[in-house]
Structures are given as C-alpha cells and as structure tokens.
Amino acid sequence: MTMDEVREFERYIQEATNQKIGVFPPSISISETPLSSCALTGPASAPTTPMCTDAPESLSVPKDRPRKKSAPETLTLPEPVPILNLYDTYVYEESV
C-alpha cells in the first residue's frame, strides 16, 4: 500500500466516522488566562530547565582524544579458495 493509498483510506474512514457520529470540537482549548505561580514553577520534584544551552564540562568531549575512523583506508578481499569439482579439475570459487 502506498502512502497516497494510506492517506486516501484514512480520509475515507474519517469522513465515514464524521457522518456516523458527527464532528466534535477539540476538547482542549487555548486561552489567554494567566497561569498560577505554582503552575509556572512546578512542584519541587520537577526537573528544572537549564538557563543556558552549553553542555556541562562533565559531558564535553576531551579535546586531546583522537577522532575515531569510520572505515579503513583500504579494504582487503579474501583469496579465492580452490575446490575440486566432479571432473577432477580445479575450479576457483570466491570464499564466503
């Protein structure tokens, strides 16, 4: 099923649902009512948001550590392994 088919199916299901049970307004509303001071600070057990975006020194990467290489400069392939076929002649096959 392609993404377009999925979207079309979801649209069809949503329209059928709306026709059957009707359209409901969202249950969450956003208002301009100011929050209480307790809601702004949160409970004492809640984690605090840091005032700066710099990582603490304990999490910084040491500058003297060499960078890890993601791949070797050259790749080596294994040598083919000779196998004996039914006619007693050698055939070379790539090793796995």
N, C-alpha and C positions, 0 to 999 in steps of 0.2 A: 504494500500500500504506500503510495507516495504521500508526501506532506500535503500536497494540494487535495488529495482524496481524503486525508485525515481532517483537514480544515473543513472541507465540504460536508463530511459526515458530522462533525461537531456542530456546524452551523445548522444542519437539518435537525439534529437532536435538540438543540437549544430552541429552535423555532417551534418544534412539536411540543416541547415542555412548556414553553410560554403560552401556547394555545390551550393546553390542557389545564394548567394550574394558574395561569395569569402571570403578569410581570410584577415582581416585588421590588420596592425601593431598597437601596442598600441599608443594612442595619447599623452601619457605623456612619456617624456624621461628624464633620469637622466644623468646629465653631471657634469664634474668637474669644471665648471665655478664658480669662487667665487662670492658670493652674495654681493650686495652693503651694505654699513654700515647701510643704512636705513632699509633694509630688515632684518638685523641681530637684530637690536634693536626694530623695530616695531614702530607703532605710539604711541604717548604719552598716548592714551586712552587704550592701550592694557594691560592686566594684566601681571604682572611680575612673573617669575618662582622663587620660593624661592631657596636660595643657600644651605640650609640645609633641611633635611627631618624630623627634630624634629617638633612635633606639638607645637604651641604656648601655653603658660600657660593657656590662656583663654579656650582652648579646652581640656586640660588634665583632666582626671578623678580624683576626690578627693580621696586621699588615705584612709581617715577615713570613707568613705562610705561603709557599709556592702554590700557584694555581694548578688544579688537577687537570690533566689532559683527558679529553673525552675519548680519543682514539689514538692508536699508534700511528706513526708517520707512514709506515708501510705495512701491508698485510702479506702474510705468507700462506700459501696454499699447501696442503699435504701432497706428498708424492703419490702418483698412481700406484696401485698395488697389482702385481701380475696375478692372474688367476688362470687355471687350466680349464679349457673347455672340453667338450665331448670328443673332439677330433685330435686331442693331444697337441694342440698348438696354443701358444701363449697369447692371451688377449689382455690388454691393459684396461682396467676399469678404475674410474675415479673412486677414491676411498670416501667413505661417508663419515 
